[in-house]
Amino acid sequence: MFEALFFLVPILTALYYSEWQSLTASAISALICIVIAMPFVIKKPSNTELFAKDGFVIVSLSWVLLSVFGALPFVISGAIPNYIDALFETASGFTTTGSTIVTSVEDLPRAMLMWRSFTHWVGGMGVLVFIMAILPLSGAQNMHIMRAESPGPQVSKLVPRIKKTASILYLIYIALTLIMFISLVVAPDINAFEALNTALATAGTGGFGFKNDSLFSFSSYVQIVVTVFMLLFSINFNSYYLVLKGKIREAFNTEVIVFLVIVAAAIGIITLDVYFSDSLVTPTGEAMETTFGGALKHVAFTVASLVSTTGFGTVDFQAWSALSHFLLIALMFIGACAGSTGGGFKVSRVVILFKAMLREFGNLVHPNRVKKISIDDKPLENEAVHSVMTYLATYIFIFVCSLLLLSIDQRIFNPTENTFMTNFTAVTACFNNIGPGLDFVGPTQNFADFSVFSKLILSFDMLAGRLELFPMLILFTPSTWKK
């Protein structure tokens, strides 16, 4: 029912721009959602008690169905005639990945462009968190849903009531999106439609563009604004709440500081590498004059884009050196802060793993010593550390399996020119919800040449990465479906 409501966005856009085919497609899609949803709305369940398992299943199935039905406007309108391609595009939208099969986005109707960007915005903070903020839901059981959908190793309530926590998060989210839209729309080289699309895609750290060169053709002002907001949306939203409460010191916690240090270090090293190698190249492959200021601007944009897992681009970083590629891939894996709209492994998990490693080194020297891992002067339970270790093992397992399946599909069933780097960074980009990779899925390429099977694998990776693995994996566990 809520997805039918979401279709009002492309419907109103199509009305404004007189795109009647897109209007009809979006209206039919909304009607299909309503017809299928009504029996489930009318029939109330006899038992409304939710357990942790139920929260995982509700979230994972909801996101799968959002992608399944969200693909309908693309297919019905003819913008993306192939359903699997449309499903890939929609999953990429809701999971804020930004990987695309569209070879020329400038040929898409404006209504479809707006729908793509809006899926980023809704998926960024979480669809069910949005519903909890709107509907009169109550009870601590809803925390199971919020935990299953919110990115990061830990989810805490800002205030005692879950509904109010969800409302606060979305109010901060909306406020930041509006501030970004206003900051963009005042620029002379970007119109309101383009500014809104960019704000929605940046807020969700998704990166769907409306121009084939992404944001290259816009002014430095627009690029700098987007750079700043990509980083802002990468920070835990709890920090913004603490700032509003006047708790500035608590807002700049260990995770935020480590995140900013990683970003600053990456920008510094890659800027020097790009400047001295004179390797700035436009998205169309033309060499640019590499001044230090230009290198700094484009590197800062690229670093912010990849560490926030947004995926916008201003230059072709495929032309950079192996050192820069290594650092960019490392940023793809690390990702943003927990509790942000960004993807990746999350900085908080990296901090916990690093501290756990130091503790193990210390235990080798002093076997009888008992030392707790602490974050921001708060001791971390061993269960939390164990949870992060389990997450890492599961993360590696899914990544390796996905890469293996793509390689088998390419080698036996769908011979292509894709290299190992193409497949590796394709899985990296989709699993960490980034968008572009390297080689044949680089910043100026797309995912159109992958087979149906590979696109389904990558679509699963996008959903698993956005939902922190376990909600999707639990669907394949037989015990989940036992009473």
C-alpha positions as CSV (number, residue, x, y, z in Angstrom):
1,M,0.0,0.0,0.0
2,F,2.8,2.4,0.8
3,E,4.6,1.6,-2.5
4,A,1.3,2.5,-4.3
5,L,1.6,5.8,-2.4
6,F,5.2,6.2,-3.5
7,F,4.1,5.9,-7.1
8,L,2.5,9.4,-6.7
9,V,6.0,10.8,-7.2
10,P,6.4,9.6,-10.8
11,I,2.7,10.2,-11.5
12,L,2.9,13.9,-10.5
13,T,6.2,14.3,-12.4
14,A,4.6,12.8,-15.5
15,L,1.6,15.1,-15.1
16,Y,3.9,18.1,-14.9
17,Y,6.0,17.2,-17.9
18,S,3.0,15.7,-19.9
19,E,4.7,12.3,-20.1
20,W,1.5,10.3,-20.6
21,Q,3.1,6.9,-21.1
22,S,5.0,7.2,-17.8
23,L,1.8,8.5,-16.1
24,T,-0.2,5.5,-17.3
25,A,2.6,3.0,-16.4
26,S,2.9,4.5,-12.8
27,A,-0.8,4.6,-12.3
28,I,-1.2,0.9,-13.4
29,S,1.7,-0.1,-11.1
30,A,0.0,1.7,-8.2
31,L,-3.3,0.0,-9.0
32,I,-1.6,-3.5,-9.1
33,C,0.0,-2.8,-5.7
34,I,-3.4,-1.7,-4.2
35,V,-5.3,-4.7,-5.6
36,I,-2.7,-7.2,-4.3
37,A,-2.4,-5.5,-0.9
38,M,-6.1,-5.1,0.0
39,P,-6.8,-8.7,1.0
40,F,-3.8,-8.6,3.4
41,V,-4.9,-5.2,4.8
42,I,-8.5,-6.4,5.3
43,K,-7.6,-9.7,6.9
44,K,-6.0,-9.0,10.3
45,P,-3.6,-11.5,11.8
46,S,-4.8,-13.3,14.9
47,N,-1.4,-12.9,16.5
48,T,0.4,-9.6,16.3
49,E,3.3,-10.4,18.6
50,L,6.7,-9.9,16.9
51,F,9.9,-11.7,17.7
52,A,13.4,-11.0,16.4
53,K,12.9,-13.7,13.7
54,D,9.7,-12.0,12.6
55,G,11.4,-8.7,12.3
56,F,14.1,-10.1,10.0
57,V,11.5,-11.9,7.8
58,I,9.2,-8.8,7.6
59,V,12.1,-6.6,6.5
60,S,13.7,-8.9,4.0
61,L,10.4,-9.9,2.3
62,S,9.3,-6.3,2.2
63,W,12.4,-5.1,0.5
64,V,12.2,-8.0,-2.0
65,L,8.6,-7.1,-2.8
66,L,9.4,-3.4,-3.0
67,S,11.9,-4.2,-5.7
68,V,9.6,-6.7,-7.5
69,F,6.7,-4.2,-7.8
70,G,8.9,-1.1,-8.1
71,A,10.2,-2.4,-11.4
72,L,6.8,-2.3,-13.0
73,P,6.7,1.3,-14.2
74,F,10.0,0.8,-16.1
75,V,8.6,-2.2,-17.9
76,I,5.1,-1.0,-18.6
77,S,6.3,2.4,-19.8
78,G,8.9,0.8,-22.1
79,A,11.8,2.7,-20.5
80,I,13.4,-0.6,-19.5
81,P,11.5,-3.3,-21.4
82,N,13.3,-6.3,-19.9
83,Y,11.9,-7.2,-16.5
84,I,15.2,-8.5,-15.0
85,D,16.9,-5.4,-16.1
86,A,14.2,-3.3,-14.5
87,L,14.4,-5.4,-11.3
88,F,18.1,-4.9,-11.1
89,E,17.6,-1.1,-11.6
90,T,14.9,-1.0,-8.9
91,A,16.9,-3.1,-6.4
92,S,19.8,-0.8,-7.1
93,G,17.6,2.2,-6.4
94,F,16.0,1.0,-3.1
95,T,19.2,-0.3,-1.7
96,T,20.9,3.0,-2.6
97,T,23.5,1.2,-4.7
98,G,23.3,3.2,-7.9
99,S,24.6,0.5,-10.3
100,T,22.7,0.7,-13.5
101,I,22.0,-1.2,-16.7
102,V,20.9,2.0,-18.5
103,T,23.3,2.9,-21.2
104,S,22.0,6.4,-21.8
105,V,20.1,7.9,-18.8
106,E,19.4,11.1,-20.8
107,D,17.0,9.1,-22.9
108,L,14.8,8.1,-19.9
109,P,11.6,10.1,-19.3
110,R,11.8,12.6,-16.4
111,A,9.2,10.7,-14.5
112,M,11.3,7.6,-14.5
113,L,14.4,9.6,-13.6
114,M,12.5,11.0,-10.6
115,W,11.3,7.5,-9.6
116,R,14.9,6.2,-9.7
117,S,16.1,9.1,-7.4
118,F,13.1,8.8,-5.1
119,T,13.8,5.0,-4.5
120,H,17.2,6.1,-3.3
121,W,15.7,8.6,-0.9
122,V,13.2,6.2,0.6
123,G,15.7,3.3,0.8
124,G,18.3,5.5,2.4
125,M,16.8,5.8,5.8
126,G,14.7,2.7,5.5
127,V,11.2,2.0,4.1
128,L,9.9,0.4,7.3
129,V,11.4,3.1,9.5
130,F,9.5,5.5,7.4
131,I,6.3,3.6,7.9
132,M,6.9,3.4,11.7
133,A,7.4,7.2,11.7
134,I,4.0,7.6,9.9
135,L,1.7,4.9,11.3
136,P,0.4,4.8,14.9
137,L,2.5,1.8,15.8
138,S,3.7,1.2,19.4
139,G,5.4,-1.4,21.5
140,A,9.0,-2.5,21.9
141,Q,8.4,-5.3,19.4
142,N,8.9,-2.8,16.6
143,M,12.5,-2.5,17.6
144,H,13.0,-5.8,16.0
145,I,12.0,-4.3,12.6
146,M,14.2,-1.2,13.2
147,R,17.2,-3.3,14.1
148,A,16.8,-5.5,11.0
149,E,16.5,-2.5,8.6
150,S,19.0,0.0,10.1
151,P,22.6,-0.2,8.9
152,G,25.3,-0.8,11.5
153,P,26.3,-3.2,14.3
154,Q,24.1,-1.6,16.9
155,V,20.8,0.3,16.9
156,S,19.8,2.4,19.9
157,K,16.8,4.4,20.6
158,L,17.2,8.2,20.7
159,V,14.1,8.5,22.9
160,P,12.2,5.8,24.8
161,R,9.5,5.4,22.1
162,I,10.4,3.7,18.9
163,K,7.9,5.7,16.9
164,K,9.4,9.0,18.1
165,T,12.9,7.7,17.4
166,A,11.9,6.9,13.8
167,S,10.2,10.3,13.5
168,I,13.3,12.2,14.8
169,L,15.5,10.3,12.3
170,Y,13.3,11.1,9.4
171,L,12.9,14.8,10.4
172,I,16.7,15.2,10.4
173,Y,16.9,13.3,7.1
174,I,14.2,15.6,5.5
175,A,15.8,18.7,6.9
176,L,19.3,17.8,5.5
177,T,17.7,17.0,2.1
178,L,15.9,20.3,2.0
179,I,19.0,22.2,2.9
180,M,20.9,20.5,0.2
181,F,18.2,21.1,-2.4
182,I,18.2,24.9,-1.5
183,S,22.0,25.0,-1.7
184,L,21.9,23.5,-5.2
185,V,18.9,25.3,-6.7
186,V,20.5,28.7,-6.2
187,A,23.3,27.7,-8.6
188,P,22.7,29.2,-12.1
189,D,23.7,26.0,-14.0
190,I,21.2,23.6,-12.4
191,N,17.4,23.7,-12.5
192,A,14.9,22.6,-9.9
193,F,14.3,19.2,-11.4
194,E,18.0,18.5,-11.5
195,A,18.6,19.9,-8.0
196,L,15.8,17.7,-6.6
197,N,17.1,14.6,-8.3
198,T,20.6,15.3,-7.0
199,A,19.5,16.0,-3.5
200,L,17.4,12.8,-3.3
201,A,20.1,10.6,-4.7
202,T,22.8,12.2,-2.5
203,A,20.6,12.0,0.7
204,G,20.2,8.2,0.1
205,T,23.8,8.0,-0.9
206,G,22.6,6.3,-4.1
207,G,24.1,8.1,-7.0
208,F,21.6,7.6,-9.8
209,G,22.3,10.4,-12.3
210,F,20.3,12.1,-15.0
211,K,23.3,12.9,-17.3
212,N,25.6,10.4,-19.0
213,D,28.6,12.2,-17.5
214,S,27.1,12.2,-14.0
215,L,28.0,15.6,-12.5
216,F,31.1,16.5,-14.6
217,S,29.3,19.1,-16.6
218,F,28.1,21.1,-13.6
219,S,30.0,24.0,-11.9
220,S,32.6,23.6,-9.2
221,Y,30.1,25.1,-6.8
222,V,27.6,22.2,-7.4
223,Q,30.3,19.6,-7.2
224,I,31.6,21.0,-3.9
225,V,28.1,21.1,-2.4
226,V,27.5,17.5,-3.4
227,T,30.9,16.5,-1.9
228,V,30.1,18.1,1.4
229,F,26.6,16.5,1.6
230,M,27.8,13.1,0.6
231,L,30.1,13.2,3.7
232,L,27.3,14.6,5.9
233,F,25.0,11.8,5.0
234,S,27.8,9.3,5.7
235,I,27.8,10.2,9.4
236,N,25.6,8.5,12.0
237,F,22.3,10.4,12.3
238,N,22.5,10.0,16.1
239,S,25.4,12.5,16.0
240,Y,23.1,15.2,14.5
241,Y,20.6,14.5,17.2
242,L,23.3,15.0,19.8
243,V,24.4,18.2,18.2
244,L,20.8,19.5,18.4
245,K,20.8,18.6,22.1
246,G,24.0,20.6,22.6
247,K,26.1,17.5,23.2
248,I,28.8,18.4,20.7
249,R,31.6,16.3,22.4
250,E,29.4,13.2,22.4
251,A,28.5,13.8,18.7
252,F,32.1,13.6,17.7
253,N,32.6,10.0,18.9
254,T,35.4,7.6,18.0
255,E,33.6,6.4,14.8
256,V,33.1,9.9,13.4
257,I,36.6,10.9,14.2
258,V,38.1,7.8,12.6
259,F,35.8,8.3,9.5
260,L,37.0,11.9,9.1
261,V,40.7,10.8,9.5
262,I,40.3,8.1,6.9
263,V,38.6,10.5,4.4
264,A,41.3,13.2,5.0
265,A,44.2,10.7,4.6
266,A,42.7,9.2,1.4
267,I,42.1,12.6,-0.1
268,G,45.7,13.7,0.7
269,I,47.5,10.6,-0.7
270,I,45.3,10.3,-3.8
271,T,45.5,14.0,-4.6
272,L,49.3,13.9,-4.6
273,D,49.3,10.7,-6.7
274,V,46.9,12.2,-9.3
275,Y,48.7,15.5,-9.4
276,F,52.2,14.1,-9.9
277,S,51.0,11.5,-12.4
278,D,48.9,14.1,-14.3
279,S,46.0,11.6,-14.6
280,L,42.8,13.7,-14.6
281,V,40.5,12.4,-17.4
282,T,37.0,13.5,-18.3
283,P,34.2,10.8,-18.4
284,T,34.5,10.9,-22.2
285,G,38.2,10.0,-22.0
286,E,39.7,13.4,-22.8
287,A,42.8,14.4,-20.8
288,M,42.4,17.4,-18.5
289,E,44.9,20.0,-17.3
290,T,45.9,18.7,-13.8
291,T,46.4,21.6,-11.5
292,F,46.7,20.9,-7.8
293,G,43.4,22.7,-7.0
294,G,41.7,20.7,-9.7
295,A,43.1,17.4,-8.5
296,L,42.1,18.2,-4.9
297,K,38.5,19.0,-6.0
298,H,38.0,15.9,-8.1
299,V,39.8,13.6,-5.7
300,A,37.8,14.9,-2.7
301,F,34.6,14.4,-4.7
302,T,35.6,10.8,-5.7
303,V,36.7,9.9,-2.2
304,A,33.5,11.3,-0.7
305,S,31.5,9.5,-3.4
306,L,33.0,6.1,-2.8
307,V,33.4,6.1,1.0
308,S,29.8,7.3,1.3
309,T,28.9,4.6,-1.3
310,T,27.0,7.2,-3.3
311,G,28.7,6.6,-6.7
312,F,28.5,10.0,-8.4
313,G,31.4,10.9,-10.6
314,T,33.1,14.0,-12.1
315,V,36.1,12.3,-13.7
316,D,37.1,8.8,-14.9
317,F,39.1,7.4,-11.9
318,Q,39.8,4.3,-14.1
319,A,42.7,6.3,-15.5
320,W,44.4,6.7,-12.0
321,S,47.3,4.6,-10.8
322,A,47.3,1.3,-9.0
323,L,47.9,3.0,-5.7
324,S,44.8,5.2,-6.1
325,H,42.8,2.2,-7.2
326,F,43.9,0.2,-4.1
327,L,42.9,3.1,-1.8
328,L,39.5,3.6,-3.6
329,I,38.7,-0.1,-3.3
330,A,39.7,0.0,0.4
331,L,37.2,2.9,0.8
332,M,34.5,0.9,-0.9
333,F,34.9,-1.9,1.6
334,I,35.1,0.3,4.7
335,G,32.1,2.5,3.7
336,A,30.3,5.0,5.9
337,C,29.4,5.2,9.6
338,A,26.8,3.0,11.2
339,G,23.4,4.7,11.4
340,S,24.0,6.7,8.2
341,T,22.5,6.2,4.8
342,G,25.8,4.8,3.5
343,G,26.8,1.2,2.9
344,G,29.9,-0.8,3.2
345,F,31.3,-2.8,6.1
346,K,31.0,0.3,8.4
347,V,33.7,2.3,10.2
348,S,32.4,1.1,13.7
349,R,33.0,-2.5,12.8
350,V,36.5,-1.7,11.5
351,V,37.3,0.1,14.8
352,I,36.0,-2.9,16.8
353,L,38.0,-5.4,14.8
354,F,41.1,-3.3,15.1
355,K,40.7,-3.1,18.9
356,A,40.0,-6.8,19.1
357,M,43.2,-7.5,17.2
358,L,45.2,-5.3,19.6
359,R,43.7,-7.1,22.5
360,E,44.7,-10.5,21.1
361,F,48.3,-9.2,20.6
362,G,48.3,-8.1,24.2
363,N,47.0,-11.5,25.4
364,L,49.8,-13.2,23.7
365,V,52.3,-11.2,25.7
366,H,50.3,-11.3,28.9
367,P,48.1,-14.4,28.8
368,N,46.6,-13.9,32.3
369,R,45.5,-10.3,31.6
370,V,41.8,-9.6,31.3
371,K,41.1,-6.6,29.2
372,K,37.8,-5.3,27.9
373,I,37.4,-3.5,24.6
374,S,35.9,-0.1,25.1
375,I,34.4,2.4,22.6
376,D,34.1,6.0,23.8
377,D,35.0,4.9,27.3
378,K,32.1,2.4,27.3
379,P,33.1,-1.3,27.7
380,L,32.0,-3.5,24.8
381,E,30.5,-6.9,25.7
382,N,32.3,-9.9,24.3
383,E,29.0,-10.8,22.5
384,A,29.2,-7.6,20.5
385,V,32.8,-8.4,19.5
386,H,31.7,-11.9,18.6
387,S,28.8,-10.5,16.5
388,V,31.2,-8.4,14.5
389,M,33.5,-11.4,13.9
390,T,30.5,-13.5,12.8
391,Y,29.4,-10.6,10.5
392,L,32.9,-10.5,8.9
393,A,33.0,-14.2,8.3
394,T,29.5,-14.1,6.7
395,Y,30.5,-11.1,4.7
396,I,33.5,-12.8,3.3
397,F,31.6,-16.0,2.6
398,I,28.8,-14.2,0.6
399,F,31.4,-12.1,-1.3
400,V,33.5,-15.1,-2.3
401,C,30.4,-17.2,-3.3
402,S,29.0,-14.3,-5.4
403,L,32.4,-13.8,-7.1
404,L,32.6,-17.5,-7.8
405,L,29.1,-17.7,-9.3
406,L,29.8,-14.7,-11.5
407,S,33.1,-16.2,-12.7
408,I,31.4,-19.6,-13.4
409,D,28.6,-17.9,-15.3
410,Q,31.0,-15.9,-17.4
411,R,33.3,-18.9,-18.1
412,I,30.7,-21.5,-19.0
413,F,27.3,-20.0,-19.8
414,N,27.9,-16.5,-20.8
415,P,31.4,-15.9,-22.3
416,T,32.4,-12.2,-22.2
417,E,35.5,-10.1,-22.1
418,N,35.0,-9.3,-18.4
419,T,38.2,-9.5,-16.4
420,F,38.7,-10.6,-12.8
421,M,38.9,-7.0,-11.8
422,T,35.5,-6.4,-13.5
423,N,33.8,-9.2,-11.6
424,F,35.6,-8.4,-8.3
425,T,34.7,-4.8,-8.3
426,A,31.1,-5.5,-9.6
427,V,30.5,-7.7,-6.6
428,T,32.2,-5.0,-4.4
429,A,30.1,-2.3,-5.8
430,C,26.8,-4.1,-5.5
431,F,27.5,-5.8,-2.1
432,N,28.7,-2.6,-0.5
433,N,25.9,-0.5,-2.3
434,I,28.4,1.7,-4.1
435,G,27.5,1.8,-7.8
436,P,30.6,2.0,-10.0
437,G,33.5,-0.4,-9.9
438,L,36.6,-0.6,-12.1
439,D,37.4,-1.9,-15.6
440,F,34.2,-2.8,-17.5
441,V,32.0,-1.6,-14.6
442,G,34.0,1.6,-14.1
443,P,32.6,5.1,-13.6
444,T,31.9,5.5,-17.3
445,Q,30.5,2.0,-17.8
446,N,27.4,0.1,-16.7
447,F,26.1,-3.4,-15.9
448,A,24.1,-4.0,-19.0
449,D,26.3,-6.7,-20.4
450,F,26.0,-9.1,-17.4
451,S,23.8,-12.1,-17.9
452,V,20.3,-12.6,-16.3
453,F,21.8,-15.0,-13.8
454,S,24.6,-12.6,-12.9
455,K,22.2,-9.7,-12.5
456,L,20.1,-11.8,-10.1
457,I,23.1,-12.6,-8.1
458,L,24.2,-9.0,-8.0
459,S,20.6,-7.9,-7.1
460,F,20.7,-10.4,-4.1
461,D,24.1,-8.9,-3.1
462,M,22.6,-5.4,-3.2
463,L,19.7,-6.4,-0.9
464,A,21.9,-8.4,1.4
465,G,24.4,-5.6,1.7
466,R,21.8,-3.0,2.4
467,L,20.0,-5.2,5.1
468,E,23.3,-6.2,6.8
469,L,23.3,-9.8,5.5
470,F,21.3,-11.7,8.1
471,P,17.7,-10.6,7.2
472,M,18.2,-12.0,3.7
473,L,20.1,-15.1,4.7
474,I,17.4,-16.0,7.3
475,L,14.9,-16.5,4.4
476,F,17.0,-19.6,3.4
477,T,17.1,-21.1,6.9
478,P,14.5,-23.9,7.3
479,S,14.0,-23.2,11.0
480,T,12.7,-19.7,10.1
481,W,9.5,-21.2,8.6
482,K,8.8,-23.6,11.4
483,K,6.2,-22.7,14.0
